[in-house]
Amino acid sequence: PEPAQKLAQEIIDAGGQAIAIGADVSNEQDVEKLFAETLKAFGRLDILVANSGLQKDAAFADLTLEDWNTVINVNLTGQFLCARAAVRQFAKQDIRPDVSRARGKIIHMSSVHQVIPWAGHVNYAASKGGVDLLMRSIAQEVGEQRIRVNSVAPGAIRTAINTKATSGDAEKKLLELIPYGRVGEADDVANAVVWLASDASDYVHGTTLFIDGGMSLYPEFRNNG
């Protein structure tokens, strides 16, 4: 896919290493290919950031089974398939102290809507609630193998998918839900992911880090409810 190839080239131009692979994370064979190509290029796996996600929004009574399945398959099943592939690979590898104190690290992309209900987005909220217990259950099971598993839960982030909600009058209304008083930027999420991927967070395991400016703090209750 062209955007991924462009990003990979930017990383290479900056002195890093990167490859771009097209895959449907809800497809088991595609995920196996994704990991095989990664191992072929780099020889081992140290970190998985399970970042794929999408929305198919509708009022609950109008939500089709197809749109329900599409969101659940990508946002939840995709996280399962990628995390399972990562755990299987981590188990084959020795810990490399020069790389990390952990055998491997998994970072799931969740959302504030793992805890905040979202009318009109039932499939999305359900998928993110599932990601939370998926992450914690995996973490409980694989921690003894020195595999760390955590999630990040972004709130309102200024990205292409949120352009309408983060512009003009819509942004002013949105800011009423954010106690910290600003819309998040992609770097806010990226910085949290980098921290969770580093040994600076080595004792953090089975935790969701909310990157939301306080959106999940029930801001309507700021003035005594």
Backbone as a chain_set.jsonl record, in Angstrom:
{"seq": "PEPAQKLAQEIIDAGGQAIAIGADVSNEQDVEKLFAETLKAFGRLDILVANSGLQKDAAFADLTLEDWNTVINVNLTGQFLCARAAVRQFAKQDIRPDVSRARGKIIHMSSVHQVIPWAGHVNYAASKGGVDLLMRSIAQEVGEQRIRVNSVAPGAIRTAINTKATSGDAEKKLLELIPYGRVGEADDVANAVVWLASDASDYVHGTTLFIDGGMSLYPEFRNNG", "coords": {"N": [[0.831, -1.195, 0.0], [0.5, 2.215, -0.814], [0.688, 4.501, 1.104], [1.912, 3.226, 3.318], [4.292, 2.326, 2.181], [5.456, 4.762, 1.577], [5.85, 5.792, 4.157], [7.635, 3.866, 5.154], [9.825, 4.406, 3.524], [10.473, 6.98, 4.392], [11.376, 6.405, 6.957], [13.63, 4.87, 6.363], [15.127, 6.792, 4.98], [15.709, 8.428, 7.081], [17.607, 7.034, 8.378], [16.861, 4.665, 9.573], [15.49, 1.291, 9.661], [13.094, -0.346, 7.674], [10.174, -2.03, 6.437], [7.37, -2.389, 4.235], [4.338, -4.056, 4.362], [1.477, -5.371, 2.954], [-1.523, -6.369, 4.492], [-4.393, -8.111, 5.761], [-5.46, -7.903, 8.886], [-7.43, -9.374, 10.06], [-7.408, -11.772, 8.882], [-6.172, -14.957, 9.119], [-4.152, -16.226, 7.585], [-2.988, -14.056, 6.27], [-1.892, -12.695, 8.45], [0.002, -14.548, 9.332], [1.708, -14.48, 7.126], [2.532, -11.818, 7.295], [4.079, -11.82, 9.667], [6.01, -13.705, 8.958], [7.338, -12.428, 6.834], [8.378, -10.264, 8.211], [10.172, -11.524, 9.988], [11.878, -12.646, 8.128], [13.081, -10.367, 7.117], [14.249, -9.113, 9.364], [15.097, -10.99, 11.224], [14.378, -11.494, 13.92], [11.833, -10.901, 16.429], [10.942, -8.261, 18.469], [9.144, -6.351, 19.451], [5.668, -5.838, 19.329], [3.305, -3.694, 18.027], [0.043, -3.492, 18.043], [-1.901, -2.048, 15.999], [-3.938, -1.724, 14.158], [-7.179, -0.627, 13.154], [-10.657, 0.278, 12.771], [-13.728, 2.065, 11.957], [-17.249, 1.602, 11.645], [-19.953, 3.185, 11.583], [-23.23, 3.525, 13.035], [-26.631, 4.101, 14.07], [-27.822, 2.002, 16.704], [-30.09, 0.364, 16.12], [-30.015, 0.365, 13.403], [-27.676, -0.802, 12.714], [-25.827, -2.989, 10.758], [-25.28, -6.547, 10.438], [-23.076, -7.114, 8.915], [-21.48, -4.767, 9.163], [-21.075, -4.816, 11.908], [-19.569, -7.221, 12.151], [-17.328, -6.585, 10.548], [-15.994, -4.553, 12.009], [-15.525, -5.821, 14.516], [-13.98, -7.977, 13.638], [-11.628, -6.789, 12.61], [-10.789, -4.962, 14.671], [-10.755, -6.462, 17.048], [-10.488, -9.365, 16.661], [-8.309, -9.185, 14.94], [-6.384, -8.104, 16.667], [-6.111, -10.226, 18.428], [-5.086, -12.274, 16.68], [-2.633, -11.171, 15.841], [-1.312, -10.742, 18.294], [-1.176, -13.371, 19.235], [0.5, -14.552, 17.296], [2.81, -13.091, 17.829], [3.426, -13.847, 20.5], [3.944, -16.57, 20.129], [6.259, -16.395, 18.571], [7.994, -14.954, 20.277], [8.363, -16.871, 22.266], [10.117, -18.616, 21.108], [12.505, -17.369, 21.18], [15.505, -16.314, 22.817], [16.076, -14.209, 25.679], [17.611, -11.13, 25.087], [19.865, -9.355, 26.701], [21.196, -7.068, 25.837], [19.384, -5.875, 24.258], [16.843, -5.768, 25.551], [15.275, -6.104, 28.783], [13.112, -7.683, 28.734], [11.58, -10.547, 27.164], [9.932, -10.072, 25.066], [7.63, -7.569, 23.817], [4.279, -6.479, 23.814], [2.026, -4.163, 22.566], [-1.113, -3.083, 22.711], [-3.541, -1.345, 20.77], [-5.998, 0.434, 22.095], [-8.788, 2.275, 23.255], [-10.377, 5.181, 24.675], [-12.935, 4.375, 24.706], [-13.059, 1.826, 25.65], [-13.943, 1.979, 28.135], [-15.79, 4.037, 28.155], [-19.098, 4.249, 27.267], [-20.562, 4.406, 23.955], [-22.855, 5.726, 22.147], [-24.276, 5.032, 18.991], [-22.002, 3.956, 18.048], [-21.7, 1.286, 18.669], [-20.521, -1.16, 17.899], [-17.808, -0.477, 17.679], [-17.154, 0.406, 20.321], [-17.668, -1.975, 21.707], [-15.711, -3.604, 20.595], [-13.38, -2.419, 21.579], [-13.717, -2.641, 24.325], [-13.456, -5.375, 24.437], [-10.773, -5.61, 23.665], [-9.486, -4.673, 25.95], [-9.867, -6.708, 27.97], [-8.823, -8.837, 26.568], [-6.113, -8.048, 26.374], [-5.407, -7.934, 29.149], [-5.851, -10.554, 29.959], [-4.066, -12.005, 28.343], [-1.704, -10.884, 29.319], [-1.721, -11.784, 31.975], [-1.3, -14.474, 31.531], [1.165, -14.78, 30.099], [3.152, -13.387, 31.364], [5.031, -14.651, 33.049], [6.815, -15.622, 31.262], [8.393, -13.543, 30.736], [7.32, -11.755, 28.958], [6.006, -8.745, 28.173], [2.86, -7.124, 28.286], [0.708, -4.623, 27.318], [-1.646, -1.867, 26.988], [-2.528, 1.06, 25.074], [-4.778, 3.758, 25.381], [-6.149, 5.934, 23.503], [-7.759, 9.172, 23.516], [-9.493, 11.849, 22.183], [-7.897, 12.464, 19.305], [-6.014, 14.352, 17.024], [-6.407, 13.378, 14.039], [-6.778, 12.07, 10.664], [-9.177, 10.614, 10.611], [-10.663, 11.91, 12.481], [-11.178, 14.477, 11.619], [-13.525, 16.098, 11.204], [-14.533, 16.245, 13.797], [-12.6, 17.638, 15.144], [-12.407, 20.23, 14.323], [-13.195, 23.711, 13.963], [-16.394, 24.742, 15.216], [-17.127, 22.248, 16.131], [-14.851, 21.325, 17.407], [-14.735, 23.037, 19.615], [-16.944, 22.163, 21.063], [-16.122, 19.56, 21.538], [-13.948, 19.997, 23.221], [-15.137, 20.486, 25.636], [-15.362, 18.037, 26.74], [-12.869, 17.36, 27.537], [-10.875, 17.649, 30.139], [-8.22, 18.635, 30.29], [-8.048, 20.458, 28.269], [-7.226, 20.549, 25.565], [-7.011, 19.164, 22.239], [-5.667, 15.978, 21.508], [-2.504, 15.091, 19.977], [-0.956, 13.129, 17.364], [1.645, 12.537, 18.144], [1.453, 12.502, 20.913], [0.342, 10.03, 21.473], [2.231, 8.395, 20.21], [4.536, 8.89, 21.752], [3.836, 7.705, 24.169], [3.638, 5.037, 23.398], [6.28, 4.506, 22.645], [7.494, 4.714, 25.16], [6.281, 2.544, 26.528], [7.336, 0.524, 25.009], [9.933, 0.532, 25.714], [12.643, -0.186, 28.065], [12.324, 1.543, 30.126], [9.822, 1.298, 31.109], [9.769, -1.172, 32.317], [8.614, -2.516, 34.498], [5.952, -2.304, 34.114], [2.996, -3.841, 33.399], [0.277, -5.481, 31.949], [-1.421, -3.309, 31.889], [-3.477, -0.482, 31.059], [-2.73, 2.472, 29.464], [-4.018, 5.571, 29.532], [-4.393, 7.998, 27.097], [-5.601, 10.73, 26.991], [-6.165, 13.307, 27.885], [-7.744, 13.473, 30.088], [-10.332, 12.753, 29.396], [-11.654, 10.421, 30.137], [-12.457, 10.838, 32.711], [-15.035, 11.46, 33.541], [-15.946, 14.227, 32.873], [-18.238, 15.83, 33.059], [-18.847, 16.03, 35.7], [-17.284, 17.936, 36.856], [-18.084, 20.295, 38.123], [-19.237, 19.721, 40.677], [-21.07, 17.871, 39.769]], "CA": [[0.0, 0.0, 0.0], [1.355, 3.375, -1.037], [1.034, 5.26, 2.314], [2.86, 2.457, 4.127], [5.578, 2.349, 1.484], [6.003, 6.109, 1.755], [6.327, 5.883, 5.533], [8.835, 3.033, 5.255], [10.923, 5.122, 2.878], [10.853, 8.082, 5.278], [12.172, 5.815, 8.041], [14.924, 4.507, 5.774], [15.842, 8.039, 4.688], [16.149, 8.991, 8.36], [18.654, 6.176, 8.918], [16.317, 3.469, 10.195], [15.177, 0.145, 8.813], [11.645, -0.535, 7.608], [9.551, -2.643, 5.268], [5.913, -2.223, 4.194], [3.683, -5.297, 3.955], [0.022, -5.287, 2.963], [-2.143, -7.533, 5.131], [-5.666, -7.985, 6.459], [-5.157, -8.495, 10.19], [-8.498, -10.291, 10.467], [-7.202, -12.999, 8.112], [-5.087, -15.699, 9.768], [-3.052, -16.462, 6.64], [-2.312, -12.775, 6.064], [-1.091, -12.401, 9.638], [1.165, -15.441, 9.286], [2.604, -13.926, 6.105], [3.077, -10.579, 7.846], [5.149, -12.14, 10.614], [7.074, -14.399, 8.225], [8.104, -11.418, 6.1], [9.115, -9.489, 9.213], [11.296, -12.342, 10.454], [12.806, -12.771, 7.002], [13.802, -9.105, 6.955], [14.96, -8.643, 10.554], [15.686, -12.103, 11.956], [13.715, -11.745, 15.191], [10.763, -9.966, 16.771], [11.1, -7.754, 19.829], [8.009, -5.52, 19.854], [4.476, -5.767, 18.485], [2.301, -2.659, 18.269], [-1.162, -3.923, 17.322], [-2.439, -0.702, 15.808], [-4.993, -1.668, 13.14], [-8.526, -0.408, 13.65], [-11.543, 1.038, 11.892], [-15.081, 2.326, 12.434], [-18.407, 1.506, 10.757], [-20.875, 3.741, 12.568], [-24.666, 3.588, 12.754], [-27.504, 3.91, 15.223], [-27.828, 0.578, 17.018], [-31.171, -0.337, 15.418], [-29.689, 0.331, 11.976], [-26.365, -1.429, 12.53], [-25.928, -4.265, 10.044], [-24.385, -7.605, 10.892], [-21.825, -6.971, 8.164], [-20.662, -3.718, 9.773], [-20.66, -5.345, 13.22], [-18.493, -8.193, 11.96], [-16.133, -5.929, 10.017], [-15.299, -3.857, 13.093], [-15.042, -6.809, 15.485], [-12.935, -8.796, 13.016], [-10.375, -6.03, 12.523], [-10.379, -4.331, 15.925], [-10.575, -7.425, 18.141], [-9.872, -10.592, 16.158], [-6.988, -8.825, 14.425], [-5.467, -7.969, 17.809], [-5.852, -11.596, 18.889], [-4.216, -13.004, 15.75], [-1.281, -10.601, 15.86], [-0.703, -11.018, 19.595], [-0.856, -14.807, 19.298], [1.696, -14.774, 16.476], [3.957, -12.513, 18.53], [3.76, -14.692, 21.653], [4.564, -17.795, 19.61], [7.623, -16.086, 18.151], [8.784, -14.61, 21.462], [8.681, -18.099, 22.997], [11.227, -19.281, 20.422], [13.688, -16.52, 21.259], [16.116, -16.035, 24.107], [16.176, -12.8, 26.061], [18.883, -10.488, 24.754], [20.008, -8.232, 27.63], [21.649, -5.864, 25.138], [18.213, -5.303, 23.588], [15.786, -5.487, 26.519], [15.142, -7.029, 29.905], [11.964, -8.538, 28.422], [11.694, -11.425, 25.995], [9.19, -9.395, 24.011], [6.639, -6.612, 24.309], [3.089, -6.286, 22.994], [1.281, -2.954, 22.899], [-2.403, -3.072, 22.027], [-4.183, -0.045, 20.59], [-7.385, 0.419, 22.541], [-9.467, 3.564, 23.121], [-11.151, 5.539, 25.867], [-14.235, 3.706, 24.629], [-13.079, 0.547, 26.355], [-14.653, 2.249, 29.394], [-16.851, 5.025, 27.931], [-20.083, 3.817, 26.271], [-20.576, 5.329, 22.813], [-24.055, 5.557, 21.329], [-24.014, 5.197, 17.572], [-20.721, 3.303, 17.736], [-21.739, 0.123, 19.56], [-19.539, -2.163, 17.476], [-16.466, 0.025, 18.01], [-16.972, 0.358, 21.768], [-17.594, -3.383, 22.1], [-14.401, -4.138, 20.192], [-12.34, -1.889, 22.457], [-13.896, -3.311, 25.607], [-12.849, -6.695, 24.267], [-9.311, -5.466, 23.649], [-9.016, -4.518, 27.328], [-9.758, -8.005, 28.652], [-7.855, -9.622, 25.796], [-4.777, -7.647, 26.81], [-5.133, -8.307, 30.538], [-5.798, -12.014, 30.054], [-2.775, -12.414, 27.781], [-0.653, -10.459, 30.249], [-1.747, -12.702, 33.115], [-0.819, -15.794, 31.114], [2.518, -14.859, 29.526], [4.118, -12.594, 32.116], [6.111, -15.479, 33.588], [7.794, -15.826, 30.188], [9.037, -12.236, 30.569], [6.681, -11.047, 27.852], [5.18, -7.664, 28.718], [1.684, -6.834, 27.463], [-0.005, -3.439, 27.788], [-2.451, -1.161, 25.99], [-2.731, 2.5, 25.16], [-6.178, 4.094, 25.105], [-6.246, 7.346, 23.126], [-9.038, 9.865, 23.475], [-9.662, 12.631, 20.953], [-6.588, 12.721, 18.703], [-6.16, 15.064, 15.756], [-6.015, 12.535, 12.91], [-7.682, 12.193, 9.515], [-10.486, 10.029, 10.914], [-11.357, 12.808, 13.402], [-11.097, 15.845, 11.101], [-14.763, 16.839, 11.463], [-14.726, 16.439, 15.238], [-11.518, 18.447, 15.714], [-12.329, 21.469, 13.55], [-14.224, 24.727, 14.132], [-17.315, 24.662, 16.345], [-17.121, 20.877, 16.657], [-13.729, 21.212, 18.34], [-15.107, 23.726, 20.849], [-17.83, 21.25, 21.794], [-15.305, 18.427, 21.965], [-13.08, 20.403, 24.326], [-15.901, 20.403, 26.878], [-15.195, 16.673, 27.257], [-11.445, 17.131, 27.795], [-10.475, 18.537, 31.218], [-6.918, 19.267, 30.075], [-8.294, 21.628, 27.451], [-6.711, 20.532, 24.192], [-7.117, 17.92, 21.49], [-4.383, 15.286, 21.447], [-1.796, 14.957, 18.705], [-0.438, 11.773, 17.144], [2.872, 12.365, 18.927], [1.104, 12.161, 22.294], [0.18, 8.575, 21.493], [3.508, 7.783, 19.838], [5.463, 8.972, 22.885], [3.426, 6.695, 25.148], [3.992, 3.728, 22.85], [7.739, 4.379, 22.76], [7.802, 4.444, 26.568], [5.887, 1.171, 26.84], [8.213, -0.389, 24.269], [11.295, 0.651, 26.239], [12.868, -0.729, 29.4], [11.925, 2.531, 31.127], [8.54, 0.828, 31.651], [9.947, -2.62, 32.44], [7.76, -3.097, 35.536], [4.562, -2.019, 33.741], [2.523, -5.071, 32.757], [-1.156, -5.693, 32.079], [-1.982, -1.995, 32.213], [-3.878, 0.417, 29.98], [-2.305, 3.855, 29.656], [-4.973, 6.448, 28.858], [-3.8, 9.19, 26.49], [-6.918, 11.308, 26.685], [-6.38, 14.629, 28.466], [-8.741, 13.376, 31.15], [-11.677, 12.494, 28.865], [-12.266, 9.28, 30.823], [-12.665, 11.203, 34.115], [-16.398, 11.967, 33.711], [-15.778, 15.681, 33.007], [-19.495, 16.5, 33.388], [-18.939, 16.152, 37.153], [-16.274, 18.875, 37.349], [-18.699, 21.32, 38.972], [-20.049, 19.013, 41.665], [-22.102, 17.073, 39.114]], "C": [[0.873, 1.256, 0.0], [1.669, 4.177, 0.226], [2.058, 4.54, 3.186], [4.241, 2.45, 3.493], [6.255, 3.704, 1.636], [6.58, 6.274, 3.153], [7.602, 5.07, 5.718], [10.035, 3.746, 4.647], [11.398, 6.293, 3.731], [11.722, 7.572, 6.425], [13.566, 5.46, 7.539], [15.758, 5.752, 5.511], [16.386, 8.689, 5.957], [17.203, 8.121, 9.039], [18.163, 4.924, 9.598], [16.144, 2.336, 9.207], [13.667, -0.07, 8.827], [11.271, -1.288, 6.344], [8.054, -2.391, 5.36], [5.294, -3.495, 3.632], [2.178, -5.09, 4.025], [-0.584, -6.542, 3.567], [-3.488, -7.148, 5.725], [-5.494, -8.677, 7.801], [-6.263, -9.41, 10.692], [-8.405, -11.635, 9.752], [-5.975, -13.728, 8.649], [-3.897, -15.902, 8.839], [-2.279, -15.173, 6.365], [-1.412, -12.432, 7.244], [0.155, -13.282, 9.67], [2.191, -14.949, 8.266], [3.289, -12.664, 6.62], [4.249, -10.852, 8.778], [6.306, -12.852, 9.918], [7.953, -13.41, 7.474], [8.934, -10.563, 7.052], [10.346, -10.25, 9.693], [12.333, -12.525, 9.357], [13.669, -11.527, 6.877], [14.7, -8.783, 8.141], [15.504, -9.755, 11.449], [15.037, -12.442, 13.278], [12.636, -10.686, 15.4], [10.948, -9.551, 18.22], [9.861, -7.028, 20.342], [6.881, -5.667, 18.839], [3.631, -4.589, 18.943], [1.092, -3.015, 17.406], [-2.064, -2.708, 17.135], [-3.599, -0.632, 14.82], [-6.367, -1.477, 13.775], [-9.341, 0.398, 12.665], [-12.892, 1.226, 12.558], [-16.085, 2.117, 11.303], [-19.605, 1.903, 11.615], [-22.323, 3.733, 12.089], [-25.415, 3.558, 14.076], [-27.688, 2.411, 15.448], [-28.887, -0.187, 16.224], [-30.899, -0.476, 13.926], [-28.372, -0.384, 11.681], [-26.524, -2.793, 11.858], [-24.965, -5.284, 10.635], [-23.044, -7.499, 10.181], [-20.916, -5.923, 8.798], [-20.231, -4.099, 11.187], [-19.454, -6.257, 13.048], [-17.211, -7.546, 11.455], [-15.321, -5.284, 11.13], [-14.74, -4.845, 14.114], [-13.883, -7.612, 14.898], [-11.6, -8.07, 12.943], [-9.904, -5.589, 13.907], [-10.095, -5.314, 17.054], [-9.912, -8.715, 17.672], [-8.482, -10.313, 15.604], [-5.964, -8.676, 15.539], [-5.109, -9.351, 18.368], [-4.852, -12.306, 17.987], [-2.786, -12.481, 15.795], [-0.583, -10.877, 17.191], [-0.322, -12.487, 19.723], [0.403, -15.116, 18.499], [2.94, -14.242, 17.167], [4.387, -13.386, 19.701], [4.439, -15.978, 21.196], [6.014, -17.545, 19.192], [8.507, -15.743, 19.34], [9.242, -15.87, 22.194], [9.852, -18.852, 22.381], [12.554, -18.55, 20.616], [14.214, -16.42, 22.686], [16.045, -14.541, 24.403], [17.563, -12.292, 25.696], [19.047, -9.262, 25.638], [20.485, -6.948, 26.966], [20.504, -5.167, 24.412], [17.158, -4.882, 24.604], [15.841, -6.491, 27.659], [13.994, -8.006, 29.677], [12.258, -9.42, 27.216], [10.986, -10.797, 24.79], [8.149, -8.483, 24.624], [5.498, -6.477, 23.305], [2.367, -5.043, 23.49], [0.015, -2.94, 22.05], [-2.912, -1.64, 21.893], [-5.647, -0.176, 20.972], [-7.974, 1.81, 22.326], [-10.107, 3.898, 24.459], [-12.493, 4.814, 25.878], [-14.177, 2.248, 25.051], [-13.792, 0.721, 27.693], [-15.794, 3.247, 29.229], [-17.837, 4.483, 26.899], [-20.188, 4.859, 25.158], [-21.765, 5.027, 21.92], [-23.739, 5.852, 19.869], [-22.742, 4.528, 17.096], [-20.6, 2.01, 18.555], [-20.692, -0.915, 19.183], [-18.121, -1.749, 17.844], [-16.204, -0.081, 19.515], [-16.856, -1.083, 22.265], [-16.239, -3.979, 21.748], [-13.31, -3.672, 21.142], [-12.485, -2.416, 23.883], [-13.304, -4.703, 25.574], [-11.341, -6.643, 24.278], [-8.768, -5.368, 25.072], [-8.846, -5.868, 28.013], [-8.898, -8.987, 27.876], [-6.451, -9.329, 26.298], [-4.476, -8.151, 28.221], [-5.038, -9.82, 30.716], [-4.499, -12.56, 29.474], [-1.66, -12.083, 28.757], [-0.565, -11.394, 31.445], [-1.087, -14.03, 32.764], [0.658, -15.821, 30.752], [3.562, -14.062, 30.294], [5.294, -13.407, 32.63], [7.153, -15.832, 32.536], [8.592, -14.554, 29.904], [8.581, -11.569, 29.273], [5.755, -10.002, 28.467], [4.059, -7.318, 27.744], [0.924, -5.667, 28.09], [-0.854, -2.866, 26.656], [-2.278, 0.341, 26.147], [-4.163, 2.784, 24.723], [-6.271, 5.582, 24.775], [-7.674, 7.87, 23.273], [-9.192, 10.559, 22.137], [-8.291, 13.038, 20.422], [-6.807, 13.352, 17.328], [-5.576, 14.219, 14.617], [-7.063, 12.671, 11.809], [-9.085, 11.684, 9.833], [-11.327, 10.952, 11.792], [-11.406, 14.249, 12.907], [-12.347, 16.659, 11.427], [-14.921, 17.177, 12.941], [-13.694, 17.37, 15.851], [-11.332, 19.755, 14.954], [-13.48, 22.4, 13.929], [-15.075, 24.565, 15.375], [-17.343, 23.271, 16.962], [-15.991, 20.699, 17.663], [-14.061, 21.889, 19.665], [-16.007, 22.839, 21.707], [-17.051, 20.065, 22.344], [-14.467, 18.775, 23.183], [-13.81, 20.407, 25.665], [-15.751, 19.034, 27.534], [-13.758, 16.37, 27.664], [-10.977, 18.089, 28.884], [-9.157, 19.264, 30.974], [-6.978, 20.391, 29.049], [-7.651, 21.675, 26.084], [-6.971, 19.175, 23.563], [-5.733, 17.286, 21.409], [-3.809, 15.255, 20.04], [-1.257, 13.532, 18.585], [0.817, 11.515, 17.971], [2.585, 12.047, 20.387], [0.961, 10.65, 22.449], [1.511, 7.891, 21.206], [4.485, 7.789, 21.006], [5.126, 7.936, 23.952], [3.805, 5.301, 24.682], [5.491, 3.491, 22.958], [8.126, 4.055, 24.198], [7.456, 3.005, 26.937], [6.766, 0.146, 26.135], [9.628, -0.403, 24.821], [11.413, 0.009, 27.613], [12.584, 0.287, 30.499], [10.608, 2.133, 31.791], [8.594, -0.664, 31.969], [9.028, -3.265, 33.481], [6.277, -2.796, 35.296], [4.05, -3.193, 32.919], [1.034, -5.237, 33.008], [-1.94, -4.424, 32.371], [-2.419, -1.261, 30.949], [-3.474, 1.836, 30.346], [-3.245, 4.749, 28.844], [-4.278, 7.723, 28.391], [-4.97, 10.05, 26.038], [-7.17, 12.687, 27.279], [-7.438, 14.647, 29.553], [-10.152, 13.089, 30.673], [-12.396, 11.386, 29.626], [-12.584, 9.574, 32.288], [-14.062, 11.761, 34.39], [-16.398, 13.486, 33.893], [-17.067, 16.43, 33.327], [-19.636, 16.746, 34.888], [-17.942, 17.154, 37.727], [-16.849, 19.905, 38.319], [-19.707, 20.695, 39.926], [-21.22, 18.261, 41.044], [-23.297, 17.901, 38.681]], "O": [[1.861, 1.338, 0.729], [2.835, 4.52, 0.426], [2.966, 5.168, 3.731], [5.249, 2.558, 4.191], [7.472, 3.787, 1.802], [7.667, 6.828, 3.322], [8.544, 5.529, 6.365], [11.135, 3.695, 5.195], [12.596, 6.57, 3.789], [12.687, 8.227, 6.819], [14.562, 5.722, 8.214], [16.958, 5.77, 5.786], [17.387, 9.404, 5.923], [17.644, 8.429, 10.146], [18.968, 4.178, 10.156], [16.594, 2.412, 8.064], [13.036, 0.017, 9.88], [11.951, -1.201, 5.322], [7.526, -2.201, 6.456], [5.676, -3.958, 2.557], [1.661, -4.674, 5.062], [-0.206, -7.655, 3.2], [-3.696, -6.008, 6.138], [-5.393, -9.903, 7.857], [-6.059, -10.149, 11.655], [-9.219, -12.528, 9.985], [-4.87, -13.185, 8.637], [-2.751, -15.765, 9.266], [-1.054, -15.197, 6.243], [-0.301, -11.937, 7.059], [1.243, -12.809, 10.0], [3.396, -14.996, 8.514], [4.486, -12.469, 6.406], [5.288, -10.197, 8.691], [7.466, -12.621, 10.26], [9.177, -13.539, 7.475], [10.061, -10.183, 6.732], [11.435, -9.683, 9.792], [13.533, -12.555, 9.631], [14.856, -11.621, 6.566], [15.791, -8.241, 7.962], [16.299, -9.481, 12.348], [15.135, -13.584, 13.725], [12.541, -9.712, 14.652], [11.095, -10.401, 19.099], [9.558, -7.083, 21.534], [7.116, -5.624, 17.631], [3.279, -4.496, 20.119], [1.122, -2.855, 16.186], [-2.88, -2.383, 17.997], [-4.191, 0.435, 14.659], [-6.68, -2.083, 14.799], [-8.794, 1.114, 11.827], [-13.172, 0.624, 13.595], [-15.8, 2.421, 10.144], [-20.2, 1.064, 12.291], [-22.605, 3.909, 10.903], [-24.907, 3.055, 15.078], [-27.708, 1.637, 14.491], [-28.61, -1.271, 15.71], [-31.482, -1.332, 13.261], [-28.001, -0.549, 10.519], [-27.27, -3.646, 12.339], [-23.962, -4.926, 11.254], [-21.998, -7.764, 10.773], [-19.717, -6.155, 8.955], [-19.135, -3.74, 11.616], [-18.437, -6.086, 13.721], [-16.12, -7.919, 11.887], [-14.103, -5.447, 11.191], [-13.59, -4.711, 14.532], [-12.909, -7.893, 15.597], [-10.553, -8.67, 13.188], [-8.751, -5.816, 14.274], [-9.278, -5.027, 17.929], [-8.887, -9.119, 18.221], [-7.571, -11.122, 15.783], [-4.809, -9.073, 15.382], [-3.962, -9.611, 18.731], [-3.876, -12.879, 18.472], [-1.836, -13.263, 15.787], [0.602, -11.21, 17.215], [0.736, -12.811, 20.261], [1.272, -15.854, 18.962], [4.002, -14.86, 17.103], [5.578, -13.642, 19.88], [5.406, -16.423, 21.814], [6.888, -18.378, 19.429], [9.651, -16.192, 19.408], [10.37, -15.933, 22.685], [10.509, -19.642, 23.06], [13.608, -19.069, 20.249], [13.442, -16.44, 23.645], [15.964, -13.717, 23.491], [18.567, -12.95, 25.969], [18.438, -8.227, 25.368], [20.214, -5.856, 27.465], [20.63, -4.014, 24.0], [16.634, -3.77, 24.534], [16.384, -7.587, 27.516], [13.908, -9.036, 30.346], [13.077, -9.079, 26.362], [11.401, -10.977, 23.645], [7.821, -8.603, 25.804], [5.726, -6.375, 22.1], [2.126, -4.889, 24.687], [0.071, -2.803, 20.828], [-2.733, -0.822, 22.796], [-6.435, -0.81, 20.27], [-7.686, 2.454, 21.317], [-10.352, 3.012, 25.278], [-13.114, 4.658, 26.93], [-15.136, 1.506, 24.84], [-14.2, -0.26, 28.316], [-16.684, 3.301, 30.078], [-17.449, 4.272, 25.75], [-19.937, 6.043, 25.38], [-21.688, 4.171, 21.038], [-23.023, 6.804, 19.556], [-22.433, 4.525, 15.905], [-19.527, 1.688, 19.066], [-20.044, -1.489, 20.059], [-17.322, -2.581, 18.275], [-15.166, -0.592, 19.935], [-16.042, -1.377, 23.14], [-15.684, -4.767, 22.513], [-12.409, -4.442, 21.476], [-11.486, -2.617, 24.573], [-12.721, -5.164, 26.556], [-10.69, -7.528, 24.834], [-7.708, -5.917, 25.37], [-7.787, -6.144, 28.578], [-8.301, -9.884, 28.471], [-5.69, -10.245, 26.609], [-3.416, -8.727, 28.463], [-4.246, -10.31, 31.52], [-3.898, -13.472, 30.042], [-0.774, -12.903, 28.998], [0.529, -11.755, 31.881], [-0.403, -14.634, 33.591], [1.345, -16.794, 31.065], [4.735, -14.059, 29.92], [6.425, -12.922, 32.652], [8.247, -16.288, 32.87], [9.369, -14.497, 28.951], [9.361, -10.906, 28.589], [4.826, -10.345, 29.199], [4.275, -7.229, 26.536], [0.544, -5.725, 29.26], [-0.786, -3.325, 25.516], [-1.926, 0.829, 27.22], [-4.69, 2.14, 23.816], [-6.453, 6.404, 25.674], [-8.649, 7.125, 23.17], [-9.042, 9.94, 21.084], [-7.607, 13.865, 21.025], [-7.68, 12.929, 16.57], [-4.398, 14.34, 14.281], [-8.1, 13.306, 11.998], [-10.072, 12.259, 9.375], [-12.549, 10.811, 11.855], [-11.653, 15.158, 13.7], [-12.237, 17.798, 11.88], [-15.384, 18.262, 13.293], [-13.887, 17.849, 16.968], [-10.239, 20.321, 14.938], [-14.596, 21.949, 14.185], [-14.561, 24.287, 16.459], [-17.556, 23.124, 18.165], [-16.155, 19.998, 18.662], [-13.708, 21.375, 20.727], [-15.848, 22.773, 22.926], [-17.285, 19.62, 23.467], [-14.292, 17.948, 24.077], [-13.174, 20.337, 26.716], [-15.982, 18.885, 28.734], [-13.454, 15.255, 28.088], [-10.702, 19.251, 28.583], [-8.996, 20.404, 31.412], [-6.052, 21.198, 28.967], [-7.542, 22.751, 25.496], [-7.129, 18.17, 24.257], [-4.736, 17.992, 21.258], [-4.531, 15.376, 19.05], [-1.12, 12.823, 19.582], [1.03, 10.399, 18.446], [3.393, 11.387, 21.04], [1.406, 10.072, 23.44], [1.877, 6.925, 21.876], [5.189, 6.804, 21.23], [6.022, 7.357, 24.567], [4.245, 4.474, 25.481], [5.925, 2.398, 23.321], [8.992, 3.212, 24.431], [8.248, 2.323, 27.587], [6.921, -0.976, 26.616], [10.436, -1.251, 24.443], [10.406, -0.302, 28.249], [12.599, -0.061, 31.68], [10.31, 2.574, 32.901], [7.573, -1.348, 31.899], [8.698, -4.445, 33.358], [5.447, -3.011, 36.179], [4.603, -3.507, 31.865], [0.578, -5.145, 34.148], [-2.987, -4.459, 33.018], [-1.801, -1.405, 29.894], [-3.835, 2.338, 31.41], [-3.261, 4.687, 27.615], [-3.658, 8.434, 29.182], [-5.296, 10.098, 24.852], [-8.288, 13.193, 27.187], [-7.966, 15.703, 29.9], [-11.09, 13.172, 31.466], [-13.621, 11.412, 29.746], [-12.944, 8.663, 33.034], [-14.253, 12.468, 35.379], [-16.804, 13.984, 34.944], [-17.008, 17.557, 33.819], [-20.446, 17.572, 35.307], [-17.766, 17.224, 38.943], [-16.158, 20.338, 39.241], [-20.872, 21.089, 39.974], [-22.238, 18.036, 41.698], [-24.248, 17.363, 38.114]]}, "num_chains": 1, "name": "protein.A"}
